[in-house]
Amino acid sequence: MPHPLVLQLRFTRSEFKRALEGVTEEEAQKRFLPMNCISWNVGHLAWQEQRYWLHRAQGQMLLPSVNQQFAYGAPACTPTLAEVWAAWEQITTAADPWLDSLTTADFATTRTAGQYTFTFGTLMQRMLYHYWFHIGENMAIRQMLGHTDLPQFVGNIDAEAPYIPE
């Protein structure tokens, strides 16, 4: 069974996807300044997943274009939703086997990449919180687009992602 933090990431990813059900290509590319558009947010989270779980963890850069286009501080752009969902799916699918292998000790071990010192536990927390930040932002954008009857958060955490002790 994957580590409880990995299960929380999977739930958070599913909530991220649920929050965007029904968004059209055109809507996903609409910007309400100073925010980025929904499709950029999807690409941005694909970037972070790739950065942490593929590049830092395994030395892989699966999609260099994601690293260039959606990195923190990259210029704003309005990619298609289909393009960024495909990249997100490819990256998260590639990361999952490695994530499934992690233990509590792996999450707690201090590592260094260049001048940056981290633990995968802290990176996982940052990833989870970053998803929830953009879920909220995307829901605000959807409200600005006139969407009503939006999903309620948090979803069925009791059944899908309850607390599990290590």
Sequence and secondary structure as in RCSB ss.txt:
>XXXX:A:sequence
MPHPLVLQLRFTRSEFKRALEGVTEEEAQKRFLPMNCISWNVGHLAWQEQRYWLHRAQGQMLLPSVNQQFAYGAP
ACTPTLAEVWAAWEQITTAADPWLDSLTTADFATTRTAGQYTFTFGTLMQRMLYHYWFHIGENMAIRQMLGHTDL
PQFVGNIDAEAPYIPE
>XXXX:A:secstr
   HHHHHHHHHHHHHHHTTTT  HHHHT   TTS  HHHHHHHHHHHHIIIIIIIHH   S HHHHHHSSTT  
     HHHHHHHHHHHHHHHHHHHHH  HHHHH EEEETTEEEEHHHHHHHHHHHHHHHHHHHHHHHHHTT  S 
  SS SHHHHS     
